[in-house]
Amino acid sequence: MKKIILSTILLIACLGCFAQNKTKSQFLFIIRFKSDFKPSSQDVVQANIKRWQQYMGNLAQSGSLVAGYRPADDGLTISGTGKSLTSTPYVANNELVSSVLIINAIDMDDAKTIADKCPVFEFGGSIEVRPMLNTAGK
């Protein structure tokens, strides 16, 4: 009888562990802002920077942040079969990539919830959320 009770307790404990330990996947956030954006004041910019610091800090503390990158303002674009060169970063629909984040999330809905809290929306920006595929075969 003791073996049955111990086995049942062990089984319930193991099931509880698996239920709480949902496997997280990685998602790519491509964060864009309007290339012609002009803030109304420096105070507005400073307040937004503080919200970015809080957002990134919260992502790091929660274990959601895998990596974050902010490209430099300069760059170049190579396009087409002729490899034409433009000495500026790529701008499409008046939007420019401002940051790239790799996030841990349970699923696309969880990734969207994380993205929804980003301060880029305060200035009319956007976030493209895409699941990451492991092409390294690990």
CORQUIRA-V639583 format. One record per residue. N is the residue number from 1. PHI is phi as a letter, one per 20 degrees, with the letter a starting at -180 (none if undefined). PSI is psi in degrees with one decimal (999 if undefined). NEAR is the number of other ideal C-beta (glycine too) atoms within 10 Angstrom. Layout:
((N;PHI;PSI;NEAR) (N;PHI;PSI;NEAR))
//
This chain:
((1;none;-40.8;5) (2;f;-37.8;6) (3;f;-40.6;7) (4;f;-44.2;8) (5;f;-46.1;9) (6;f;-40.8;10) (7;f;-41.4;10) (8;f;-43.8;10) (9;f;-43.6;10) (10;f;-42.5;10) (11;f;-45.1;10) (12;f;-41.9;10) (13;f;-42.8;9) (14;f;-43.1;10) (15;f;-38.8;10) (16;f;-39.7;10) (17;f;-44.4;9) (18;f;-36.5;8) (19;f;-35.2;8) (20;e;-22.1;7) (21;e;68.4;8) (22;f;135.3;10) (23;f;131.7;7) (24;e;148.1;16) (25;d;166.6;17) (26;e;141.6;16) (27;c;144.1;23) (28;e;127.7;18) (29;d;116.9;21) (30;d;109.3;15) (31;e;126.2;20) (32;c;150.8;20) (33;c;163.1;18) (34;f;127.2;16) (35;f;-20.3;14) (36;d;17.0;9) (37;f;132.6;12) (38;c;111.1;6) (39;f;151.8;13) (40;f;-27.6;7) (41;a;164.8;8) (42;f;-30.4;8) (43;f;-39.0;9) (44;f;-41.5;12) (45;f;-46.0;12) (46;f;-40.2;10) (47;f;-40.0;14) (48;f;-39.6;15) (49;f;-41.7;11) (50;f;-40.0;11) (51;f;-34.9;14) (52;f;-43.3;15) (53;f;-41.7;11) (54;f;-44.2;12) (55;g;-50.2;17) (56;f;-39.3;16) (57;f;-43.1;11) (58;f;-39.8;13) (59;f;-43.3;20) (60;f;-45.6;12) (61;f;-36.5;9) (62;e;-9.1;10) (63;n;9.2;9) (64;e;-27.3;18) (65;e;120.1;18) (66;e;-49.0;16) (67;b;153.9;10) (68;b;136.6;15) (69;c;145.0;9) (70;c;112.5;11) (71;f;150.3;12) (72;f;161.8;6) (73;f;-23.8;9) (74;e;170.1;8) (75;r;-170.7;13) (76;b;163.2;10) (77;c;128.2;12) (78;d;126.3;10) (79;c;148.4;10) (80;m;177.5;6) (81;f;-26.6;5) (82;e;-3.3;7) (83;l;48.1;7) (84;f;144.7;9) (85;d;130.1;9) (86;c;131.8;12) (87;e;45.3;8) (88;b;157.2;12) (89;f;159.0;15) (90;f;129.1;13) (91;c;127.1;15) (92;c;138.6;9) (93;l;36.2;9) (94;m;22.5;12) (95;d;143.9;20) (96;c;137.5;20) (97;f;125.0;18) (98;d;-28.4;17) (99;b;157.3;19) (100;c;125.9;15) (101;c;147.0;24) (102;d;125.3;15) (103;c;143.4;22) (104;e;129.7;18) (105;b;156.0;20) (106;f;-43.2;12) (107;b;-176.5;14) (108;f;-37.7;13) (109;f;-42.2;9) (110;f;-42.2;17) (111;f;-40.2;24) (112;f;-41.2;13) (113;f;-41.2;12) (114;f;-44.1;23) (115;f;-36.5;20) (116;g;-24.3;10) (117;e;-2.1;12) (118;f;136.7;20) (119;f;-4.3;18) (120;f;-26.1;20) (121;f;-22.7;13) (122;f;-26.0;13) (123;d;21.6;15) (124;m;16.2;12) (125;f;-175.4;18) (126;b;160.5;15) (127;c;125.8;19) (128;e;124.2;13) (129;d;121.8;17) (130;c;135.0;12) (131;f;143.7;12) (132;e;136.7;12) (133;d;136.7;9) (134;e;107.8;8) (135;e;-0.5;6) (136;e;-11.8;5) (137;m;18.7;4) (138;e;999;4))
//
